[in-house]
Amino acid sequence: MDEIQSVLYEYGLEAEYIEPVSPAVVKVYTKQGAFALKRVKASRHMQFTEQMLELESKGYRSFVPIYRTKSGSFFSSHRESQYAYYLMPWLTNEKREEQDDKHEYLFQEIARLHKRTEVMMDITEQEIEAHYTQIKTKWETEKDMYERFIERAEQTWYMSPFELAAAMYFSEAMSASEFALERLEDWHEEMKDKETTRVVLNHGQLSIHHFLYNDVGTGHFTNFERSKKAAPIYDLLTFYFRTFKTYPTSCPECTSLFYMYQKGNPLREEELHLFLSYLAYPQGLFDTVKTYEAGGQDEMESCQELLRAYWQMKNSEPTVMKIHEIEQARRLEEEQSASSSAE
């Protein structure tokens, strides 16, 4: 508590009461109101500061304000501590609305953030080829590994529970990986004549848990500690991977959320192909089989991990296929329209 009091002094505040909220966050009650004080590893604060300054320079304000210390810094840190602290107003996040509405607001805002911070970066043919070759080689190697694993399992007198489950999921995993490789080929074809690529500031942990509301119902992003410059699909993939990593579930709104994003910041053709490719690829299944082959893991635990990876693949499948179908129909309509105009 002495360290927290020392930190608050740098903001000209004195705590009347301190309430732990999580291992990294405390709610601080002062005469000036309630605040959230968050602790992060000191090594992260330089990048975090740069991202905050960039958001300010771009005129983007839909994030929870970060108060500056009396010396003008975003962080309070001490040489003897491995941690740094930053201070925010306390937001209750008690906006009354349907869960779907919260997600829609979130996707509208992340599209706006990406649009506001986008820059075009030069990219060479060698860089494109290197990325394509790396991903394609990795995926084909993992696909071959799974096939060899099943071939060996089928030659035994008795399959283990894990081997039997892996064999049951094999056909669907191969279909998903083939679809992913096809979309990767589409991306490669689109990128052949490109000399630039789009980069945006990604939040890094896109979730409604990091999107808070003030007392008038305005949403603000918080927790930019893992933000980074990358293609806009990075945030979308982070959200969908987390959403689909659960028990078997139906998510009809997942497609509409994607198109909510598209209204504010449409993905380019190459970005869309790569997004569908990564989202469809059953990485979890391949990783679990690889770990099982390496040994040292309990059979039951391995079976549970394999089942969870299978659920994630199947949960993502309807969204991937629906978006793919919609985009195919859109391209066909555009081609027909262009053909009619030419006539």
FIBA-72186 format. One line per field, with one value per residue (C-alpha): residue number from 1; residue in three letters; x, y, z. Coordinates in steps of 0.5 Angstrom, whole numbers, plus 500, padded with zeros to 3 digits. Layout:
<nodes>
resi = [NUM,...]
resn = [ALA,...]
xx = [X,...]
yy = [Y,...]
zz = [Z,...]
</nodes>
This chain:
<nodes>
resi = [1,2,3,4,5,6,7,8,9,10,11,12,13,14,15,16,17,18,19,20,21,22,23,24,25,26,27,28,29,30,31,32,33,34,35,36,37,38,39,40,41,42,43,44,45,46,47,48,49,50,51,52,53,54,55,56,57,58,59,60,61,62,63,64,65,66,67,68,69,70,71,72,73,74,75,76,77,78,79,80,81,82,83,84,85,86,87,88,89,90,91,92,93,94,95,96,97,98,99,100,101,102,103,104,105,106,107,108,109,110,111,112,113,114,115,116,117,118,119,120,121,122,123,124,125,126,127,128,129,130,131,132,133,134,135,136,137,138,139,140,141,142,143,144,145,146,147,148,149,150,151,152,153,154,155,156,157,158,159,160,161,162,163,164,165,166,167,168,169,170,171,172,173,174,175,176,177,178,179,180,181,182,183,184,185,186,187,188,189,190,191,192,193,194,195,196,197,198,199,200,201,202,203,204,205,206,207,208,209,210,211,212,213,214,215,216,217,218,219,220,221,222,223,224,225,226,227,228,229,230,231,232,233,234,235,236,237,238,239,240,241,242,243,244,245,246,247,248,249,250,251,252,253,254,255,256,257,258,259,260,261,262,263,264,265,266,267,268,269,270,271,272,273,274,275,276,277,278,279,280,281,282,283,284,285,286,287,288,289,290,291,292,293,294,295,296,297,298,299,300,301,302,303,304,305,306,307,308,309,310,311,312,313,314,315,316,317,318,319,320,321,322,323,324,325,326,327,328,329,330,331,332,333,334,335,336,337,338,339,340,341,342,343]
resn = [MET,ASP,GLU,ILE,GLN,SER,VAL,LEU,TYR,GLU,TYR,GLY,LEU,GLU,ALA,GLU,TYR,ILE,GLU,PRO,VAL,SER,PRO,ALA,VAL,VAL,LYS,VAL,TYR,THR,LYS,GLN,GLY,ALA,PHE,ALA,LEU,LYS,ARG,VAL,LYS,ALA,SER,ARG,HIS,MET,GLN,PHE,THR,GLU,GLN,MET,LEU,GLU,LEU,GLU,SER,LYS,GLY,TYR,ARG,SER,PHE,VAL,PRO,ILE,TYR,ARG,THR,LYS,SER,GLY,SER,PHE,PHE,SER,SER,HIS,ARG,GLU,SER,GLN,TYR,ALA,TYR,TYR,LEU,MET,PRO,TRP,LEU,THR,ASN,GLU,LYS,ARG,GLU,GLU,GLN,ASP,ASP,LYS,HIS,GLU,TYR,LEU,PHE,GLN,GLU,ILE,ALA,ARG,LEU,HIS,LYS,ARG,THR,GLU,VAL,MET,MET,ASP,ILE,THR,GLU,GLN,GLU,ILE,GLU,ALA,HIS,TYR,THR,GLN,ILE,LYS,THR,LYS,TRP,GLU,THR,GLU,LYS,ASP,MET,TYR,GLU,ARG,PHE,ILE,GLU,ARG,ALA,GLU,GLN,THR,TRP,TYR,MET,SER,PRO,PHE,GLU,LEU,ALA,ALA,ALA,MET,TYR,PHE,SER,GLU,ALA,MET,SER,ALA,SER,GLU,PHE,ALA,LEU,GLU,ARG,LEU,GLU,ASP,TRP,HIS,GLU,GLU,MET,LYS,ASP,LYS,GLU,THR,THR,ARG,VAL,VAL,LEU,ASN,HIS,GLY,GLN,LEU,SER,ILE,HIS,HIS,PHE,LEU,TYR,ASN,ASP,VAL,GLY,THR,GLY,HIS,PHE,THR,ASN,PHE,GLU,ARG,SER,LYS,LYS,ALA,ALA,PRO,ILE,TYR,ASP,LEU,LEU,THR,PHE,TYR,PHE,ARG,THR,PHE,LYS,THR,TYR,PRO,THR,SER,CYS,PRO,GLU,CYS,THR,SER,LEU,PHE,TYR,MET,TYR,GLN,LYS,GLY,ASN,PRO,LEU,ARG,GLU,GLU,GLU,LEU,HIS,LEU,PHE,LEU,SER,TYR,LEU,ALA,TYR,PRO,GLN,GLY,LEU,PHE,ASP,THR,VAL,LYS,THR,TYR,GLU,ALA,GLY,GLY,GLN,ASP,GLU,MET,GLU,SER,CYS,GLN,GLU,LEU,LEU,ARG,ALA,TYR,TRP,GLN,MET,LYS,ASN,SER,GLU,PRO,THR,VAL,MET,LYS,ILE,HIS,GLU,ILE,GLU,GLN,ALA,ARG,ARG,LEU,GLU,GLU,GLU,GLN,SER,ALA,SER,SER,SER,ALA,GLU]
xx = [500,506,508,501,501,507,505,499,503,506,499,497,492,491,488,482,481,484,480,483,480,485,492,494,488,486,480,482,478,480,477,477,473,474,480,483,490,493,500,504,511,516,519,512,511,515,511,505,507,508,501,498,501,500,492,492,496,491,485,482,479,475,479,479,484,490,492,499,503,505,512,508,509,504,507,509,515,521,528,527,521,520,513,510,503,498,492,485,478,474,468,463,461,454,451,444,443,443,450,449,449,455,459,456,459,465,466,464,469,475,473,474,480,483,481,484,491,492,498,501,508,512,513,517,516,521,518,511,514,518,511,507,513,513,506,505,511,509,501,503,508,503,498,503,505,497,496,502,500,493,497,501,495,491,496,496,492,489,488,489,483,487,488,481,479,484,482,475,477,481,477,474,481,484,478,479,486,485,480,485,491,486,485,492,493,488,492,498,495,492,499,503,503,502,508,504,501,496,498,494,494,491,488,491,486,480,474,468,471,476,471,468,462,462,456,453,453,459,464,472,477,482,488,492,498,499,497,502,502,500,495,487,486,490,485,479,482,484,477,474,479,477,470,470,475,469,464,460,456,452,454,450,451,459,458,454,459,464,460,459,466,466,462,467,473,472,478,482,481,488,486,480,483,488,483,479,485,488,481,479,486,485,492,489,488,495,499,495,497,504,504,501,507,512,510,510,502,497,492,486,488,491,484,480,485,484,476,477,481,476,470,474,475,467,465,469,466,459,462,468,463,458,463,466,459,457,464,463,457,459,465,460,455,461,463,457,456,462,461,454,457,462,457]
yy = [500,505,504,506,512,514,513,517,523,524,525,530,525,522,516,515,508,503,497,491,490,485,483,489,494,498,502,509,513,520,527,528,522,515,513,506,505,500,496,494,491,497,495,496,503,506,503,504,512,512,509,514,520,517,517,524,526,522,526,519,520,514,511,512,518,517,522,525,526,532,532,530,523,518,513,513,508,507,505,499,497,492,495,502,505,509,512,513,515,510,508,503,500,499,501,498,495,488,484,484,492,492,488,492,499,495,494,500,504,499,500,508,507,503,508,514,510,507,508,505,502,500,492,488,482,479,480,478,471,470,471,466,461,461,460,455,451,451,449,444,441,440,437,432,431,429,425,421,420,418,413,410,410,406,400,399,393,398,406,410,414,420,417,415,422,425,420,422,429,428,429,435,438,436,440,446,446,446,451,456,454,456,463,463,462,468,472,471,472,479,481,480,487,490,495,497,494,497,498,500,501,495,495,488,485,487,485,488,487,492,497,501,506,513,516,518,512,513,507,508,503,501,497,499,495,490,495,494,496,491,489,491,483,482,485,482,475,476,477,471,466,468,468,461,458,455,450,448,455,458,465,468,475,474,475,481,484,483,487,492,493,493,499,503,500,495,490,490,484,481,483,479,473,473,474,468,463,464,464,457,454,449,451,448,441,441,443,438,432,435,435,428,426,429,425,427,429,425,421,424,432,431,428,434,439,436,436,444,445,441,445,452,449,448,454,458,454,457,465,463,460,465,471,467,466,473,475,470,473,480,479,475,481,486,482,482,489,491,486,489,496,494,492]
zz = [500,501,494,492,496,493,486,488,491,484,481,487,490,497,498,503,501,497,494,490,484,480,481,477,478,485,485,489,493,494,495,488,486,484,480,477,478,474,475,469,468,467,461,457,459,453,447,451,452,444,442,447,444,437,438,441,435,430,434,436,443,445,450,457,459,462,467,467,473,476,471,465,464,463,468,475,476,481,480,485,482,476,475,473,474,470,473,470,472,474,469,472,465,467,461,460,453,450,449,442,442,446,441,435,439,440,432,430,435,433,425,427,431,425,420,424,425,418,414,408,408,402,401,397,393,397,403,400,398,404,408,403,403,411,412,406,408,416,414,409,414,420,415,413,420,422,416,418,425,423,418,424,429,424,423,430,434,438,438,444,446,443,437,436,437,432,427,428,427,421,415,418,420,413,409,414,412,405,405,409,404,398,401,402,395,394,398,394,388,390,393,387,384,391,393,399,405,410,417,423,431,433,440,441,446,443,448,451,457,455,452,458,458,462,466,459,456,451,450,451,450,455,456,450,454,448,442,436,429,424,419,421,421,427,432,429,429,436,438,434,436,443,442,438,444,448,448,442,441,435,434,428,430,429,421,422,427,421,417,422,422,414,414,418,415,409,409,402,398,400,407,407,404,409,415,412,412,419,422,418,419,425,429,435,433,429,436,440,436,435,443,444,439,443,449,457,457,460,456,459,459,451,449,453,449,443,444,445,439,435,438,436,429,428,432,427,421,420,420,416,410,411,410,404,401,401,399,393,391,392,387,382,382,381,375,372,373,370,364,363,363,358,353]
</nodes>
